[in-house]
Amino acid sequence: MPTHLEVLVVGAGIAGLATAAELHHRGMSVDIIERSSHPRATGAGLFLTGNSVRALTALGLRDHLTTSGAPVPSQRLQSHRGRVLADISTADLWRGTDECVGITRAALHAALHDIVPVPVRHGVTLQTLKESGDGVDVEFSDGETGRYDVVVGADGIRSGLREYVDPAAATRYLGQVCWRFLTDDAAGIDRWTVWLGRGTTFLAYPVGRGQVCCYADISAASPLDPTDGTADLSRFFSGFDQRVQDLLATPAARATHFSPVEEVSGGTWTSGRVVLVGDAAHASSPNMAQGVGMAMEDAQVLADTLAIEGHTPDLLEQYAQRRIPRTRWVQRQTHQRDRTRSMPPAVRDFVLRHFALRLYERATAPLRELP
Ligand SMILES: Cc1cc2nc3c(=O)[nH]c(=O)nc-3n(C[C@H](O)[C@H](O)[C@H](O)COP(=O)(O)OP(=O)(O)OC[C@H]3O[C@@H](n4cnc5c(N)ncnc54)[C@H](O)[C@@H]3O)c2cc1C
């Protein structure tokens, strides 16, 4: 029944910070804990699609995106040698939402940290959690205790709270490993630009202040050993366009973030008064660039739903039922993109030359609608 709730958010990534800010905007009290001992944003950059920027704008971050990021006016798809297959205007694709932006992870995290109403308690995790009566009792790793109306699991793809909510849900390896790094723009990258090889992809887009984010992936039957993963990346991209070689020749290309590409598709996002948001609930392949958008939308919808009068566990279930179809749609589109990617290059290039716009339009249309 109450709309003033005491909420604990576990995890200060994009989903957790956005959830804390959205709940605070609706008058709720929030505590937020984060396992790492200091603010950090692992990874490199983020391509923010129109729906992601729309949600960030609603939190008052539009100016920050303009100052710290870079507009991304189009998406260019090319063969590995740089032959253009399609140019897609992001203004057309995301019409009615907002412009697309590239930004560093560090800049987006800093902006979200600035609008979170309470200090993040760094270096703290949950030790125990027990639901009783109308609340959840928790013990923290620093010896403190607390009682909350709701606990939000925003603890990422390897979520501990997901094990509590849906023990059967597991991460699934999607058959690719990836690298990403930030570097000075050594190749004149003024848009989202991808080069497609045989089972290999190299992507670059501007993230502001003269920097570009590079992302590379290769198909691999099983995840490579991380030591192998940090070895010289350029060996997978010999024969690619000179601009790829120029980016790979920059010093930053020797200090990459490496990880397997995985997804999470659990059937349940809530258990009593515990609820999941962001990657903890629905991590997906980055090929749709919807991680931030889905996390931001989760935060908005969860806060809107909890602001309604009602029995809190029922409201949490309503939130999940509203969000699951949209996040599953995104995951299905990522699978479709993987199928296109794994076609023989001549067939794939033909498909993209003739149908890329239609395929992108179809994958994007529902996401232009408000969540
Ligand atoms: C290679 C790659 C490229 C991507 N590119 C894009 C892109 O261009 N655009 C886009 O929109 N999305 C992209 N994504 C997806 C996007 O990064 C994620 O969807 C988004 O960061 C999810 O945020 P999150 O807050 O849910 O999880 P996370 O960012 O993982 O945050 C979880 C937080 O919880 C903390 N935590 C974990 N366990 C505990 C605990 N027990 N107690 C306390 N804290 C805990 C962690 O330390 C972490 O800070 C990409 C993903 C990958 C892998």
The ligand as a Tripos MOL2 file, in Angstrom:
@<TRIPOS>MOLECULE
LIG
   53    58     1     0     0
SMALL
NO_CHARGES

@<TRIPOS>ATOM
      1 C1         31.5770   -6.0730  -24.7550 C.3       1 LIG1
      2 C2         30.3330   -5.3430  -24.3860 C.ar      1 LIG1
      3 C3         29.9890   -4.2030  -25.0660 C.ar      1 LIG1
      4 C4         28.8060   -3.5390  -24.7550 C.ar      1 LIG1
      5 N1         28.4800   -2.4270  -25.4540 N.ar      1 LIG1
      6 C5         27.3260   -1.7980  -25.1770 C.ar      1 LIG1
      7 C6         26.9450   -0.6350  -25.9000 C.ar      1 LIG1
      8 O1         27.6750   -0.1610  -26.7890 O.2       1 LIG1
      9 N2         25.7610   -0.0370  -25.5850 N.ar      1 LIG1
     10 C7         24.9390   -0.5200  -24.6110 C.ar      1 LIG1
     11 O2         23.8710    0.0510  -24.3660 O.2       1 LIG1
     12 N3         25.2800   -1.6080  -23.8980 N.ar      1 LIG1
     13 C8         26.4430   -2.2510  -24.1490 C.ar      1 LIG1
     14 N4         26.7960   -3.3430  -23.4300 N.ar      1 LIG1
     15 C9         25.9170   -3.7940  -22.3430 C.3       1 LIG1
     16 C10        26.0760   -2.9210  -21.0940 C.3       1 LIG1
     17 O3         27.4410   -2.7860  -20.7760 O.3       1 LIG1
     18 C11        25.3890   -3.5750  -19.9110 C.3       1 LIG1
     19 O4         24.1040   -4.0030  -20.2690 O.3       1 LIG1
     20 C12        25.2650   -2.5930  -18.7640 C.3       1 LIG1
     21 O5         26.5110   -2.1020  -18.3750 O.3       1 LIG1
     22 C13        24.6320   -3.3370  -17.5950 C.3       1 LIG1
     23 O6         24.7490   -2.6560  -16.4360 O.3       1 LIG1
     24 P1         24.3720   -3.3320  -15.0430 P.3       1 LIG1
     25 O7         24.3730   -2.2040  -14.1000 O.co2     1 LIG1
     26 O8         23.1550   -4.1730  -15.1580 O.co2     1 LIG1
     27 O9         25.5560   -4.3410  -14.7180 O.3       1 LIG1
     28 P2         27.0770   -4.0260  -14.3570 P.3       1 LIG1
     29 O10        27.5890   -2.9050  -15.1470 O.co2     1 LIG1
     30 O11        27.7910   -5.3310  -14.4450 O.co2     1 LIG1
     31 O12        27.0310   -3.5570  -12.8470 O.3       1 LIG1
     32 C14        26.8400   -4.4580  -11.7670 C.3       1 LIG1
     33 C15        27.4970   -3.8560  -10.5380 C.3       1 LIG1
     34 O13        27.1770   -4.6710   -9.4090 O.3       1 LIG1
     35 C16        28.3410   -4.8410   -8.6230 C.3       1 LIG1
     36 N5         28.1690   -6.0880   -7.8610 N.ar      1 LIG1
     37 C17        28.2210   -7.3500   -8.3180 C.ar      1 LIG1
     38 N6         27.9710   -8.2070   -7.3020 N.ar      1 LIG1
     39 C18        27.7740   -7.4570   -6.1970 C.ar      1 LIG1
     40 C19        27.4790   -7.7560   -4.8380 C.ar      1 LIG1
     41 N7         27.3350   -9.0250   -4.4190 N.pl3     1 LIG1
     42 N8         27.3280   -6.7570   -3.9570 N.ar      1 LIG1
     43 C20        27.4630   -5.4690   -4.3680 C.ar      1 LIG1
     44 N9         27.7410   -5.1140   -5.6550 N.ar      1 LIG1
     45 C21        27.8880   -6.0990   -6.5420 C.ar      1 LIG1
     46 C22        29.4630   -4.8980   -9.6540 C.3       1 LIG1
     47 O14        30.7210   -4.6110   -9.0630 O.3       1 LIG1
     48 C23        29.0220   -3.8330  -10.6430 C.3       1 LIG1
     49 O15        29.4800   -2.5550  -10.2880 O.3       1 LIG1
     50 C24        27.9620   -4.0260  -23.7150 C.ar      1 LIG1
     51 C25        28.3240   -5.1780  -23.0210 C.ar      1 LIG1
     52 C26        29.4980   -5.8390  -23.3560 C.ar      1 LIG1
     53 C27        29.8520   -7.0880  -22.5860 C.3       1 LIG1
@<TRIPOS>BOND
     1     1     2 1
     2     2     3 ar
     3     2    52 ar
     4     3     4 ar
     5     4     5 ar
     6     4    50 ar
     7     5     6 ar
     8     6     7 ar
     9     6    13 1
    10     7     8 2
    11     7     9 ar
    12     9    10 ar
    13    10    11 2
    14    10    12 ar
    15    12    13 ar
    16    13    14 ar
    17    14    15 1
    18    14    50 ar
    19    15    16 1
    20    16    17 1
    21    16    18 1
    22    18    19 1
    23    18    20 1
    24    20    21 1
    25    20    22 1
    26    22    23 1
    27    23    24 1
    28    24    25 2
    29    24    26 1
    30    24    27 1
    31    27    28 1
    32    28    29 2
    33    28    30 1
    34    28    31 1
    35    31    32 1
    36    32    33 1
    37    33    34 1
    38    33    48 1
    39    34    35 1
    40    35    36 1
    41    35    46 1
    42    36    37 ar
    43    36    45 ar
    44    37    38 ar
    45    38    39 ar
    46    39    40 ar
    47    39    45 ar
    48    40    41 1
    49    40    42 ar
    50    42    43 ar
    51    43    44 ar
    52    44    45 ar
    53    46    47 1
    54    46    48 1
    55    48    49 1
    56    50    51 ar
    57    51    52 ar
    58    52    53 1
@<TRIPOS>SUBSTRUCTURE
     1 LIG1         1 GROUP 0 **** ****
